[in-house]
Amino acid sequence: MQISNEFPPNWKEIVEHFGENKETVITYGDTLYNPFNRPITRHLEAHEEVHSLQQASYPGGVENWWANYFVLPAFRLEQEAEAYGRQMMVGGIGKDRKMRRNALQTFARALSGPIYGNCCSFEQAQEKIKQHMI
């Protein structure tokens, strides 16, 4: 996966739908866009690699993936839960009980919040992420 410090090609649409968040990195195709120079940990990279694979295998490709991501909260929830599940399993987060609990709460808070368009409740986010921790 390439890493770019530029804005992704669909940045305007992202901001229109979810607002600007300087803690966010965006994957578009095989590139991880990091316009605010956030540190890229192995955990975060694993999360974004999942999105790259999702986009590559999605019917119609990356543009269709993003089109659905913008307007379908259930789709967005599923895509992010899969990526967060993978993120938790990288580097042993999923194996240490206290780390797992803290990470799950942090990720579920994000997934159920405005950064993802309030696509679900906190409890739903936790359950969906747990389903993808394999």
Secondary structure as the mmCIF struct_conf table of DSSP 4:
data_model
#
loop_
_struct_conf.conf_type_id
_struct_conf.id
_struct_conf.beg_label_comp_id
_struct_conf.beg_label_asym_id
_struct_conf.beg_label_seq_id
_struct_conf.end_label_comp_id
_struct_conf.end_label_asym_id
_struct_conf.end_label_seq_id
STRN STRN1 GLN A 2 SER A 4
BEND BEND1 ASN A 5 GLU A 6
HELX_LH_PP_P HELX_LH_PP_P1 PHE A 7 PRO A 8
TURN_TY1_P TURN_TY1_P1 PRO A 9 ASN A 10
HELX_RH_AL_P HELX_RH_AL_P1 TRP A 11 PHE A 18
TURN_TY1_P TURN_TY1_P2 LYS A 22 GLU A 23
STRN STRN2 ILE A 26 TYR A 28
TURN_TY1_P TURN_TY1_P3 GLY A 29 ASP A 30
STRN STRN3 THR A 31 TYR A 33
TURN_TY1_P TURN_TY1_P4 PRO A 35 PHE A 36
HELX_RH_AL_P HELX_RH_AL_P2 ARG A 42 SER A 57
BEND BEND2 TYR A 58 TYR A 58
TURN_TY1_P TURN_TY1_P5 PRO A 59 GLY A 60
HELX_RH_AL_P HELX_RH_AL_P3 GLY A 61 VAL A 71
HELX_RH_AL_P HELX_RH_AL_P4 PRO A 73 MET A 89
HELX_RH_3T_P HELX_RH_3T_P1 VAL A 90 LYS A 95
BEND BEND3 ASP A 96 ASP A 96
HELX_RH_AL_P HELX_RH_AL_P5 ARG A 97 LEU A 111
TURN_TY1_P TURN_TY1_P6 SER A 112 SER A 112
BEND BEND4 GLY A 113 GLY A 113
HELX_RH_3T_P HELX_RH_3T_P2 PRO A 114 TYR A 116
TURN_TY1_P TURN_TY1_P7 GLY A 117 GLY A 117
BEND BEND5 ASN A 118 ASN A 118
BEND BEND6 CYS A 120 CYS A 120
HELX_RH_AL_P HELX_RH_AL_P6 PHE A 122 GLN A 131
TURN_TY1_P TURN_TY1_P8 HIS A 132 HIS A 132
#
